Amino acid sequence: MTKTYMAKPGEVEQRWWLVDAAGKRVGRLASDLAMILMGKHRPTYTPHIDTGDYVVVINAEKVEFGGKKWEQKEYRWYTGYTGLKTETAESRRERRPELILEEAVRRMLPKTKLGRVMLSKLKVYAGTEHPHLAQQPEPRDAGTRSTVGV
């Protein structure tokens, strides 16, 4: 009789990955990053345990949208005052480019305490420099069609 493996907290070794976002589509990249953060890329995935890895994303200002989304896509948020704040994707890229990718990934993660822990393991930077050299992140290809099942 075989038993289903269930990971225990602290049992899974978490690795650090380095992903270059230059020239990648936001949706494809965000879905791959969400899978890595949740741990679904491992055979030891357990839904109620954090089995995901850390991900460092560089060149976030060079991500791409398809079609006319830079002009047409709008981000809205509530400030506490009457009405909503709105900005286009193009103005957000100029103001805070790393927020585009962070928000896309956040919406693909579970909406629980565990999802917030998973999101804290995502480090997004607009340029090529990042402060995580001591963790020795390994390069990983994400956001392409060939990474499915890897």
LUMNUDO-834670 format. One record per residue: residue number from 1; z, y, x of N, C-alpha, C in turn; chain. Coordinates in pm, 1 decimal. Each point is the difference from the previous one (the first is absolute). Layout:
BEGIN
{num NUM	n_w Z	n_v Y	n_u X	ca_w Z	ca_v Y	ca_u X	c_w Z	c_v Y	c_u X	chaine A}
...
//
This chain:
BEGIN
{num 1	n_w 0.0	n_v -117.6	n_u 84.9	ca_w 0.0	ca_v 117.6	ca_u -84.9	c_w 0.0	c_v 124.8	c_u 90.1	chaine A}
{num 2	n_w -93.7	n_v 92.1	n_u -25.8	ca_w -7.6	ca_v 122.7	ca_u 78.0	c_w 74.6	c_v 111.9	c_u -70.4	chaine A}
{num 3	n_w 54.7	n_v 88.4	n_u 79.0	ca_w 73.4	ca_v 113.5	ca_u -55.1	c_w -73.4	c_v 128.0	c_u 35.5	chaine A}
{num 4	n_w 8.6	n_v 97.3	n_u -87.4	ca_w -60.1	ca_v 129.8	ca_u 24.6	c_w 86.0	c_v 77.1	c_u 98.8	chaine A}
{num 5	n_w -63.7	n_v 57.5	n_u 99.5	ca_w 72.7	ca_v 76.5	ca_u 100.2	c_w 32.9	c_v 137.6	c_u -54.4	chaine A}
{num 6	n_w 124.4	n_v 41.7	n_u 13.1	ca_w 43.4	ca_v 133.4	ca_u -39.0	c_w 63.1	c_v 66.5	c_u 122.1	chaine A}
{num 7	n_w -55.9	n_v 111.3	n_u 40.7	ca_w 50.8	ca_v 71.2	ca_u 117.7	c_w 136.4	c_v 60.8	c_u -30.5	chaine A}
{num 8	n_w 82.3	n_v 4.8	n_u 101.4	ca_w 131.8	ca_v 63.0	ca_u -11.4	c_w -6.5	c_v 139.4	c_u 63.1	chaine A}
{num 9	n_w 84.9	n_v 92.7	n_u -44.0	ca_w -0.9	ca_v 133.6	ca_u 60.7	c_w 29.2	c_v -7.3	c_u 149.4	chaine A}
{num 10	n_w -79.9	n_v 68.8	n_u 79.5	ca_w 17.7	ca_v 2.8	ca_u 143.6	c_w -57.7	c_v -120.3	c_u 73.4	chaine A}
{num 11	n_w -56.1	n_v -94.8	n_u -72.7	ca_w -54.4	ca_v -121.4	ca_u 59.9	c_w -141.1	c_v 19.4	c_u 54.1	chaine A}
{num 12	n_w -74.6	n_v 90.5	n_u -61.6	ca_w -139.3	ca_v 21.5	ca_u 36.3	c_w -7.8	c_v 109.0	c_u 107.4	chaine A}
{num 13	n_w -69.9	n_v -29.6	n_u 107.7	ca_w -18.9	ca_v 99.0	ca_u 105.9	c_w -106.7	c_v 99.7	c_u -44.8	chaine A}
{num 14	n_w 33.2	n_v 128.2	n_u 1.5	ca_w -93.4	ca_v 102.4	ca_u -43.9	c_w -74.4	c_v 56.5	c_u 119.9	chaine A}
{num 15	n_w -132.2	n_v 3.2	n_u -9.5	ca_w -84.4	ca_v 47.7	ca_u 108.2	c_w -44.2	c_v 143.6	c_u -28.4	chaine A}
{num 16	n_w -54.0	n_v 64.1	n_u 102.6	ca_w -52.8	ca_v 136.2	ca_u -11.6	c_w -150.7	c_v -6.2	c_u 17.4	chaine A}
{num 17	n_w -73.3	n_v 63.1	n_u -92.5	ca_w -146.3	ca_v 3.7	ca_u 4.1	c_w -46.6	c_v 144.4	c_u 14.2	chaine A}
{num 18	n_w -111.0	n_v 19.4	n_u 67.6	ca_w -63.1	ca_v 130.5	ca_u 15.8	c_w -136.1	c_v -4.8	c_u -67.3	chaine A}
{num 19	n_w -21.3	n_v 87.2	n_u -98.9	ca_w -125.0	ca_v 2.3	ca_u -76.0	c_w -65.3	c_v 136.2	c_u 18.1	chaine A}
{num 20	n_w -128.1	n_v -0.6	n_u 35.3	ca_w -77.0	ca_v 123.3	ca_u 12.5	c_w -71.8	c_v 23.5	c_u -132.8	chaine A}
{num 21	n_w 28.6	n_v 112.4	n_u -65.6	ca_w -55.1	ca_v 27.5	ca_u -132.8	c_w -131.8	c_v 75.9	c_u 4.4	chaine A}
{num 22	n_w -51.5	n_v 29.7	n_u 117.8	ca_w -122.7	ca_v 79.8	ca_u 10.9	c_w -117.0	c_v -73.4	c_u -64.0	chaine A}
{num 23	n_w -65.3	n_v 66.3	n_u -96.0	ca_w -118.3	ca_v -54.5	ca_u -64.0	c_w 26.0	c_v -106.6	c_u -104.2	chaine A}
{num 24	n_w 124.8	n_v -24.7	n_u -39.4	ca_w 32.7	ca_v -103.0	ca_u -98.5	c_w 15.2	c_v 61.9	c_u -138.2	chaine A}
{num 25	n_w -35.1	n_v -76.0	n_u -102.9	ca_w 20.2	ca_v 44.2	ca_u -137.1	c_w 148.2	c_v -8.7	c_u -35.5	chaine A}
{num 26	n_w 48.5	n_v 97.7	n_u -74.0	ca_w 142.2	ca_v 10.0	ca_u -31.0	c_w 48.9	c_v -120.7	c_u -79.4	chaine A}
{num 27	n_w -70.7	n_v -39.7	n_u -102.5	ca_w 45.1	ca_v -109.5	ca_u -85.7	c_w 5.4	c_v -133.7	c_u 71.3	chaine A}
{num 28	n_w -104.4	n_v -31.9	n_u 74.2	ca_w -2.8	ca_v -127.1	ca_u 73.5	c_w 109.4	c_v -4.4	c_u 105.5	chaine A}
{num 29	n_w 17.2	n_v 109.6	n_u 71.0	ca_w 101.6	ca_v 6.5	ca_u 104.0	c_w 139.7	c_v -8.9	c_u -60.5	chaine A}
{num 30	n_w 23.8	n_v 71.8	n_u -109.5	ca_w 131.7	ca_v 0.4	ca_u -62.8	c_w 37.1	c_v -137.8	c_u -52.5	chaine A}
{num 31	n_w -95.3	n_v -73.4	n_u -56.5	ca_w 32.6	ca_v -133.1	ca_u -51.9	c_w 32.6	c_v -96.6	c_u 113.0	chaine A}
{num 32	n_w -71.0	n_v 8.9	n_u 112.5	ca_w 32.5	ca_v -85.1	ca_u 114.7	c_w 136.2	c_v 35.2	c_u 58.3	chaine A}
{num 33	n_w 30.1	n_v 130.4	n_u 8.5	ca_w 129.6	ca_v 41.9	ca_u 52.2	c_w 113.7	c_v -44.7	c_u -91.7	chaine A}
{num 34	n_w -21.0	n_v 6.0	n_u -131.2	ca_w 102.5	ca_v -43.4	ca_u -94.7	c_w 27.7	c_v -149.2	c_u 15.0	chaine A}
{num 35	n_w -103.1	n_v -79.1	n_u 23.6	ca_w 18.7	ca_v -144.0	ca_u 19.6	c_w 82.1	c_v -28.3	c_u 125.8	chaine A}
{num 36	n_w -26.5	n_v 75.0	n_u 106.8	ca_w 74.3	ca_v -19.5	ca_u 124.7	c_w 145.5	c_v 42.4	c_u -18.3	chaine A}
{num 37	n_w 22.7	n_v 112.6	n_u -68.9	ca_w 136.1	ca_v 49.0	ca_u -21.2	c_w 81.2	c_v -94.7	c_u -88.3	chaine A}
{num 38	n_w -65.3	n_v -63.7	n_u -98.6	ca_w 69.8	ca_v -93.9	ca_u -86.8	c_w 22.3	c_v -134.6	c_u 67.0	chaine A}
{num 39	n_w -83.9	n_v -33.4	n_u 97.1	ca_w 12.2	ca_v -128.8	ca_u 66.7	c_w -88.8	c_v -106.9	c_u -58.1	chaine A}
{num 40	n_w -95.6	n_v 37.4	n_u -83.8	ca_w -87.0	ca_v -98.7	ca_u -63.3	c_w -102.5	c_v -58.9	c_u 96.0	chaine A}
{num 41	n_w -9.0	n_v 54.9	n_u 120.3	ca_w -90.9	ca_v -55.3	ca_u 99.3	c_w 62.2	c_v -119.8	c_u 71.8	chaine A}
{num 42	n_w 126.0	n_v -30.5	n_u -26.5	ca_w 70.5	ca_v -111.2	ca_u 63.0	c_w 9.8	c_v -119.1	c_u -95.0	chaine A}
{num 43	n_w 1.5	n_v -120.4	n_u 53.0	ca_w 22.4	ca_v -116.4	ca_u -87.1	c_w 144.5	c_v -9.1	c_u -47.6	chaine A}
{num 44	n_w 91.8	n_v 75.5	n_u 62.3	ca_w 141.4	ca_v -3.3	ca_u -38.2	c_w 35.8	c_v 112.2	c_u -96.3	chaine A}
{num 45	n_w -97.5	n_v 56.3	n_u -70.3	ca_w 26.2	ca_v 110.2	ca_u -93.7	c_w 100.2	c_v -43.2	c_u -105.7	chaine A}
{num 46	n_w 100.5	n_v 83.5	n_u -20.7	ca_w 100.0	ca_v -21.4	ca_u -103.6	c_w 13.2	c_v 131.0	c_u -76.9	chaine A}
{num 47	n_w -20.2	n_v -2.2	n_u -133.3	ca_w -6.6	ca_v 125.2	ca_u -76.1	c_w 126.1	c_v 87.0	c_u 5.4	chaine A}
{num 48	n_w 118.1	n_v -60.2	n_u 5.7	ca_w 122.7	ca_v 79.2	ca_u -7.9	c_w 59.7	c_v 32.5	c_u 136.7	chaine A}
{num 49	n_w -69.6	n_v -35.3	n_u 108.2	ca_w 46.2	ca_v 27.3	ca_u 136.1	c_w -105.8	c_v 83.7	c_u 70.7	chaine A}
{num 50	n_w 44.5	n_v 92.1	n_u 84.3	ca_w -92.3	ca_v 82.9	ca_u 76.4	c_w -54.6	c_v -80.9	c_u 117.9	chaine A}
{num 51	n_w -118.5	n_v -57.3	n_u -17.7	ca_w -62.4	ca_v -81.3	ca_u 104.7	c_w -116.7	c_v 72.6	c_u 65.2	chaine A}
{num 52	n_w -16.9	n_v 128.4	n_u -28.6	ca_w -113.3	ca_v 76.3	ca_u 51.1	c_w 21.7	c_v 51.0	c_u 141.3	chaine A}
{num 53	n_w -105.9	n_v 57.3	n_u 54.8	ca_w 0.8	ca_v 53.1	ca_u 135.3	c_w -3.4	c_v 152.3	c_u -3.0	chaine A}
{num 54	n_w 23.3	n_v 59.9	n_u 116.1	ca_w -12.3	ca_v 144.9	ca_u 16.8	c_w -146.4	c_v 33.3	c_u 29.2	chaine A}
{num 55	n_w -46.6	n_v 111.8	n_u -53.2	ca_w -138.9	ca_v 41.0	ca_u 20.8	c_w -2.2	c_v 145.8	c_u 43.9	chaine A}
{num 56	n_w -68.1	n_v 27.7	n_u 111.7	ca_w -21.1	ca_v 135.7	ca_u 48.8	c_w -147.4	c_v 32.0	c_u -20.8	chaine A}
{num 57	n_w -28.7	n_v 103.0	n_u -78.0	ca_w -138.1	ca_v 38.7	ca_u -29.3	c_w -29.3	c_v 130.7	c_u 73.3	chaine A}
{num 58	n_w -108.4	n_v 1.2	n_u 75.7	ca_w -42.0	ca_v 121.4	ca_u 69.6	c_w -132.7	c_v 47.0	c_u -56.4	chaine A}
{num 59	n_w -35.5	n_v 124.8	n_u 27.6	ca_w -124.4	ca_v 63.3	ca_u -47.4	c_w -8.9	c_v 2.9	c_u -152.3	chaine A}
{num 60	n_w 109.2	n_v 33.5	n_u -66.7	ca_w 1.2	ca_v 3.6	ca_u -146.2	c_w -87.8	c_v 111.8	c_u -54.9	chaine A}
{num 61	n_w -28.2	n_v 103.2	n_u 81.0	ca_w -84.6	ca_v 109.4	ca_u -50.0	c_w -146.5	c_v -40.5	c_u -5.8	chaine A}
{num 62	n_w -36.6	n_v -115.5	n_u 55.8	ca_w -139.2	ca_v -43.6	ca_u 3.8	c_w -31.3	c_v -109.1	c_u -101.5	chaine A}
{num 63	n_w 87.5	n_v -21.1	n_u -100.7	ca_w -29.3	ca_v -98.0	ca_u -104.2	c_w -112.2	c_v 51.6	c_u -88.1	chaine A}
{num 64	n_w -62.1	n_v -89.2	n_u -75.0	ca_w -112.8	ca_v 37.6	ca_u -84.7	c_w 26.5	c_v -35.7	c_u -145.3	chaine A}
{num 65	n_w -61.8	n_v 77.2	n_u -87.5	ca_w -8.1	ca_v -30.5	ca_u -141.9	c_w -146.7	c_v -20.0	c_u -32.0	chaine A}
{num 66	n_w -29.1	n_v -75.4	n_u -105.0	ca_w -138.3	ca_v -17.5	ca_u -41.1	c_w -41.6	c_v 109.1	c_u -97.3	chaine A}
{num 67	n_w -129.2	n_v 24.1	n_u -8.2	ca_w -54.9	ca_v 94.2	ca_u -96.3	c_w 48.6	c_v 142.3	c_u 20.5	chaine A}
{num 68	n_w 34.9	n_v 66.1	n_u -111.7	ca_w 44.2	ca_v 139.7	ca_u 4.4	c_w 152.0	c_v 12.4	c_u -14.7	chaine A}
{num 69	n_w 72.5	n_v -103.0	n_u 40.9	ca_w 144.3	ca_v 0.9	ca_u -21.6	c_w 71.4	c_v 109.4	c_u 76.8	chaine A}
{num 70	n_w -52.4	n_v 43.9	n_u 113.5	ca_w 67.8	ca_v 107.7	ca_u 72.7	c_w 9.1	c_v 125.5	c_u -85.6	chaine A}
{num 71	n_w -103.2	n_v 26.5	n_u -82.4	ca_w 1.6	ca_v 119.0	ca_u -85.5	c_w 60.4	c_v -28.6	c_u -137.4	chaine A}
{num 72	n_w -15.7	n_v -122.0	n_u -52.0	ca_w 37.1	ca_v -27.8	ca_u -138.4	c_w 138.4	c_v -62.1	c_u -17.1	chaine A}
{num 73	n_w 48.8	n_v -75.2	n_u 96.2	ca_w 129.9	ca_v -66.5	ca_u -13.1	c_w 111.2	c_v 103.9	c_u 8.3	chaine A}
{num 74	n_w 92.5	n_v -7.8	n_u -94.5	ca_w 110.5	ca_v 94.6	ca_u -3.8	c_w 132.3	c_v -73.6	c_u 12.6	chaine A}
{num 75	n_w 91.3	n_v 60.1	n_u 74.3	ca_w 136.4	ca_v -50.0	ca_u 11.0	c_w 89.6	c_v 94.5	c_u -78.8	chaine A}
{num 76	n_w 85.0	n_v -56.8	n_u -86.3	ca_w 90.8	ca_v 81.0	ca_u -81.7	c_w 143.3	c_v -44.1	c_u 26.5	chaine A}
{num 77	n_w 92.8	n_v 95.4	n_u -2.1	ca_w 140.8	ca_v -32.5	ca_u 13.5	c_w 82.9	c_v 102.2	c_u -73.7	chaine A}
{num 78	n_w 119.8	n_v -39.7	n_u -36.8	ca_w 91.1	ca_v 82.7	ca_u -76.3	c_w 99.9	c_v 64.9	c_u 94.6	chaine A}
{num 79	n_w 19.7	n_v 130.8	n_u -12.5	ca_w 83.9	ca_v 74.2	ca_u 92.4	c_w 140.0	c_v 26.7	c_u -54.9	chaine A}
{num 80	n_w 20.9	n_v -24.4	n_u -128.2	ca_w 127.2	ca_v 35.7	ca_u -62.0	c_w -16.3	c_v 119.2	c_u -92.5	chaine A}
{num 81	n_w -105.2	n_v 76.2	n_u 20.4	ca_w -31.6	ca_v 111.8	ca_u -88.0	c_w -103.0	c_v -43.8	c_u -103.6	chaine A}
{num 82	n_w -24.7	n_v 84.9	n_u -98.0	ca_w -96.9	ca_v -31.2	ca_u -103.7	c_w -139.7	c_v -13.3	c_u 60.3	chaine A}
{num 83	n_w -70.8	n_v -101.8	n_u -40.1	ca_w -135.1	ca_v -22.5	ca_u 49.8	c_w -2.3	c_v -89.2	c_u 122.5	chaine A}
{num 84	n_w -119.1	n_v -38.8	n_u 37.9	ca_w -19.0	ca_v -87.5	ca_u 114.3	c_w -72.4	c_v 73.0	c_u 111.4	chaine A}
{num 85	n_w 28.8	n_v -36.3	n_u 122.6	ca_w -76.9	ca_v 50.0	ca_u 113.9	c_w -120.3	c_v -91.7	c_u 16.7	chaine A}
{num 86	n_w -114.0	n_v 56.2	n_u 36.2	ca_w -123.0	ca_v -77.2	ca_u 16.1	c_w -71.0	c_v 45.7	c_u 126.5	chaine A}
{num 87	n_w -57.5	n_v -97.8	n_u 72.1	ca_w -86.6	ca_v 33.2	ca_u 111.7	c_w -105.0	c_v -108.7	c_u 15.0	chaine A}
{num 88	n_w -114.6	n_v 37.2	n_u 54.6	ca_w -106.9	ca_v -97.1	ca_u 20.6	c_w 26.9	c_v -80.0	c_u 126.9	chaine A}
{num 89	n_w -72.2	n_v -109.0	n_u 13.1	ca_w 15.2	ca_v -84.0	ca_u 119.2	c_w -43.1	c_v 75.1	c_u 125.2	chaine A}
{num 90	n_w -97.4	n_v 86.6	n_u -13.8	ca_w -48.4	ca_v 77.2	ca_u 114.5	c_w 107.7	c_v 95.3	c_u 52.3	chaine A}
{num 91	n_w 69.4	n_v 67.9	n_u -90.9	ca_w 105.1	ca_v 92.1	ca_u 44.7	c_w 121.5	c_v -75.9	c_u 53.3	chaine A}
{num 92	n_w 25.0	n_v -119.3	n_u -53.3	ca_w 110.5	ca_v -80.8	ca_u 51.9	c_w -31.5	c_v -49.7	c_u 141.2	chaine A}
{num 93	n_w -127.4	n_v -30.6	n_u 27.1	ca_w -38.8	ca_v -43.9	ca_u 133.9	c_w 23.8	c_v 111.0	c_u 101.4	chaine A}
{num 94	n_w -23.8	n_v 123.2	n_u -39.8	ca_w 24.5	ca_v 112.8	ca_u 90.2	c_w 149.1	c_v 26.6	c_u 19.1	chaine A}
{num 95	n_w 78.7	n_v -16.9	n_u -107.5	ca_w 142.2	ca_v 33.7	ca_u 2.7	c_w 83.9	c_v -111.8	c_u 61.9	chaine A}
{num 96	n_w -6.6	n_v -122.0	n_u -55.9	ca_w 77.6	ca_v -115.3	ca_u 49.0	c_w -84.0	c_v -125.8	c_u -13.5	chaine A}
{num 97	n_w -86.7	n_v -31.1	n_u 96.1	ca_w -91.8	ca_v -113.7	ca_u -13.5	c_w 69.6	c_v -135.3	c_u -6.6	chaine A}
{num 98	n_w 118.4	n_v -14.3	n_u 61.5	ca_w 66.8	ca_v -130.1	ca_u -3.1	c_w 53.4	c_v -34.8	c_u -138.5	chaine A}
{num 99	n_w 19.9	n_v 101.2	n_u -85.4	ca_w 52.3	ca_v -23.0	ca_u -134.4	c_w -99.9	c_v -73.2	c_u -88.9	chaine A}
{num 100	n_w -129.6	n_v 15.1	n_u 25.0	ca_w -102.3	ca_v -68.2	ca_u -79.7	c_w 18.8	c_v -151.1	c_u 10.7	chaine A}
{num 101	n_w 14.3	n_v -49.5	n_u 121.2	ca_w 14.3	ca_v -143.5	ca_u 22.0	c_w 138.2	c_v -50.2	c_u -41.2	chaine A}
{num 102	n_w 103.3	n_v 78.3	n_u 26.6	ca_w 135.3	ca_v -41.7	ca_u -38.1	c_w 12.7	c_v -17.5	c_u -150.8	chaine A}
{num 103	n_w -55.6	n_v 93.2	n_u -77.0	ca_w 8.2	ca_v -9.3	ca_u -145.6	c_w -81.4	c_v -117.2	c_u -53.7	chaine A}
{num 104	n_w -115.6	n_v -26.1	n_u 59.8	ca_w -82.1	ca_v -112.9	ca_u -44.4	c_w 72.8	c_v -131.6	c_u 23.0	chaine A}
{num 105	n_w 65.5	n_v -14.1	n_u 114.3	ca_w 73.7	ca_v -122.7	ca_u 30.1	c_w 123.9	c_v -10.1	c_u -87.7	chaine A}
{num 106	n_w 70.5	n_v 110.5	n_u -19.1	ca_w 122.7	ca_v -1.7	ca_u -82.0	c_w -26.8	c_v -51.8	c_u -140.3	chaine A}
{num 107	n_w -113.7	n_v 38.5	n_u -56.5	ca_w -32.2	ca_v -42.0	ca_u -136.6	c_w -39.6	c_v -146.7	c_u -8.6	chaine A}
{num 108	n_w -27.0	n_v -64.1	n_u 114.3	ca_w -36.0	ca_v -141.8	ca_u 1.1	c_w 118.8	c_v -90.6	c_u 30.2	chaine A}
{num 109	n_w 113.6	n_v 57.6	n_u 33.6	ca_w 120.1	ca_v -77.4	ca_u 30.4	c_w 86.1	c_v -14.4	c_u -125.4	chaine A}
{num 110	n_w 93.5	n_v -93.8	n_u -0.1	ca_w 89.5	ca_v -14.0	ca_u -115.4	c_w 81.2	c_v 127.0	c_u -23.6	chaine A}
{num 111	n_w 26.2	n_v 29.2	n_u -126.1	ca_w 75.2	ca_v 120.7	ca_u -36.3	c_w 148.1	c_v -34.2	c_u -8.9	chaine A}
{num 112	n_w 57.5	n_v -50.2	n_u 109.3	ca_w 139.2	ca_v -42.3	ca_u 3.6	c_w 64.3	c_v 50.3	c_u 129.3	chaine A}
{num 113	n_w 128.5	n_v -34.7	n_u 18.4	ca_w 68.2	ca_v 34.4	ca_u 124.7	c_w -69.0	c_v -66.8	c_u 118.1	chaine A}
{num 114	n_w -44.4	n_v -123.0	n_u -18.6	ca_w -68.6	ca_v -71.7	ca_u 106.7	c_w -132.0	c_v 67.5	c_u 34.6	chaine A}
{num 115	n_w -69.0	n_v 55.3	n_u -100.4	ca_w -124.2	ca_v 72.0	ca_u 24.2	c_w 22.2	c_v 124.5	c_u 83.6	chaine A}
{num 116	n_w 112.5	n_v 68.1	n_u -20.8	ca_w 30.9	ca_v 118.0	ca_u 80.6	c_w 31.6	c_v -38.0	c_u 143.9	chaine A}
{num 117	n_w 63.1	n_v -115.2	n_u 20.2	ca_w 25.8	ca_v -47.9	ca_u 135.8	c_w -132.1	c_v -33.8	c_u 68.0	chaine A}
{num 118	n_w -91.1	n_v -62.6	n_u -73.8	ca_w -131.2	ca_v -34.4	ca_u 55.3	c_w -75.8	c_v 125.7	c_u 39.8	chaine A}
{num 119	n_w 4.9	n_v 102.6	n_u -83.0	ca_w -71.7	ca_v 124.0	ca_u 29.2	c_w 57.6	c_v 70.3	c_u 123.0	chaine A}
{num 120	n_w 128.2	n_v -16.4	n_u 25.1	ca_w 59.9	ca_v 64.2	ca_u 116.9	c_w -50.9	c_v -61.4	c_u 129.9	chaine A}
{num 121	n_w -64.9	n_v -117.0	n_u -6.3	ca_w -55.2	ca_v -63.9	ca_u 119.8	c_w -143.5	c_v 44.2	c_u 26.9	chaine A}
{num 122	n_w -51.8	n_v 91.0	n_u -81.1	ca_w -133.5	ca_v 55.8	ca_u 21.1	c_w 13.6	c_v 133.4	c_u 71.5	chaine A}
{num 123	n_w -64.3	n_v 13.7	n_u 114.9	ca_w 3.5	ca_v 123.2	ca_u 78.7	c_w -142.6	c_v 51.5	c_u 11.2	chaine A}
{num 124	n_w -28.4	n_v 115.8	n_u -60.6	ca_w -135.5	ca_v 54.7	ca_u -4.0	c_w -4.1	c_v 130.2	c_u 79.4	chaine A}
{num 125	n_w -101.6	n_v 13.0	n_u 87.3	ca_w -15.7	ca_v 118.7	ca_u 83.0	c_w -143.5	c_v 50.1	c_u -8.6	chaine A}
{num 126	n_w -15.5	n_v 132.4	n_u -3.8	ca_w -132.2	ca_v 60.0	ca_u -15.8	c_w -84.9	c_v -16.6	c_u 125.0	chaine A}
{num 127	n_w 57.6	n_v 10.3	n_u 117.0	ca_w -76.0	ca_v -9.7	ca_u 124.6	c_w 10.8	c_v -138.0	c_u 62.7	chaine A}
{num 128	n_w -36.4	n_v -5.6	n_u 128.7	ca_w 3.1	ca_v -128.0	ca_u 70.3	c_w 133.9	c_v -25.5	c_u 68.3	chaine A}
{num 129	n_w 85.9	n_v 100.3	n_u 9.1	ca_w 130.0	ca_v -15.5	ca_u 64.9	c_w 104.7	c_v -49.1	c_u -99.5	chaine A}
{num 130	n_w 89.8	n_v -88.0	n_u 47.1	ca_w 111.3	ca_v -45.5	ca_u -83.3	c_w 119.4	c_v -30.6	c_u 89.4	chaine A}
{num 131	n_w 123.0	n_v 12.9	n_u -52.9	ca_w 119.4	ca_v -18.9	ca_u 82.4	c_w 51.8	c_v -144.1	c_u 5.0	chaine A}
{num 132	n_w -82.1	n_v -98.9	n_u -31.9	ca_w 46.5	ca_v -139.0	ca_u -8.5	c_w -54.0	c_v -86.9	c_u 112.6	chaine A}
{num 133	n_w -22.3	n_v 58.6	n_u 116.2	ca_w -51.3	ca_v -77.4	ca_u 113.1	c_w 102.5	c_v -100.6	c_u 50.8	chaine A}
{num 134	n_w 129.4	n_v 28.2	n_u -15.7	ca_w 103.8	ca_v -90.7	ca_u 46.6	c_w -0.4	c_v -131.9	c_u -77.7	chaine A}
{num 135	n_w -48.8	n_v 2.8	n_u -124.7	ca_w -5.7	ca_v -122.0	ca_u -81.4	c_w -122.3	c_v -85.6	c_u 33.2	chaine A}
{num 136	n_w -89.7	n_v 50.4	n_u 82.0	ca_w -121.2	ca_v -69.6	ca_u 42.7	c_w -79.0	c_v -55.7	c_u -119.4	chaine A}
{num 137	n_w -48.8	n_v 89.1	n_u -88.5	ca_w -76.4	ca_v -50.3	ca_u -114.6	c_w -132.2	c_v -61.1	c_u 43.9	chaine A}
{num 138	n_w -35.4	n_v -111.4	n_u -64.1	ca_w -124.9	ca_v -68.9	ca_u 31.1	c_w -110.5	c_v 55.5	c_u -89.6	chaine A}
{num 139	n_w -121.1	n_v 19.2	n_u 52.5	ca_w -108.7	ca_v 49.8	ca_u -85.0	c_w -38.8	c_v -103.4	c_u -105.1	chaine A}
{num 140	n_w -29.4	n_v 49.1	n_u -118.1	ca_w -41.0	ca_v -87.9	ca_u -110.1	c_w -107.1	c_v 69.8	c_u -80.8	chaine A}
{num 141	n_w -100.6	n_v -74.7	n_u -39.1	ca_w -107.4	ca_v 53.9	ca_u -81.2	c_w 39.7	c_v -12.1	c_u -146.7	chaine A}
{num 142	n_w -4.9	n_v 108.9	n_u -73.6	ca_w 32.3	ca_v 0.0	ca_u -141.9	c_w -97.0	c_v 93.6	c_u -71.2	chaine A}
{num 143	n_w -23.6	n_v -24.4	n_u -126.8	ca_w -87.4	ca_v 85.1	ca_u -78.7	c_w -144.6	c_v -39.4	c_u 5.4	chaine A}
{num 144	n_w -29.7	n_v -116.1	n_u 53.3	ca_w -137.2	ca_v -51.9	ca_u -0.7	c_w -1.9	c_v -128.5	c_u -80.7	chaine A}
{num 145	n_w -115.6	n_v -39.8	n_u -42.4	ca_w -9.8	ca_v -119.5	ca_u -85.0	c_w 33.6	c_v -127.8	c_u 75.5	chaine A}
{num 146	n_w -14.8	n_v 0.2	n_u 130.7	ca_w 22.0	ca_v -121.6	ca_u 77.2	c_w 148.2	c_v -33.3	c_u 19.0	chaine A}
{num 147	n_w 92.4	n_v 89.4	n_u -37.5	ca_w 142.3	ca_v -25.1	ca_u 23.5	c_w 64.6	c_v -77.5	c_u -113.9	chaine A}
{num 148	n_w -74.5	n_v -36.5	n_u -103.0	ca_w 57.3	ca_v -73.4	ca_u -112.3	c_w 39.2	c_v -139.1	c_u 48.6	chaine A}
{num 149	n_w 124.9	n_v -37.2	n_u -20.9	ca_w 47.7	ca_v -130.0	ca_u 39.4	c_w 42.5	c_v -11.0	c_u 144.4	chaine A}
{num 150	n_w -1.8	n_v 110.9	n_u 74.7	ca_w 40.0	ca_v -5.4	ca_u 140.4	c_w 146.9	c_v 29.3	c_u 12.3	chaine A}
//
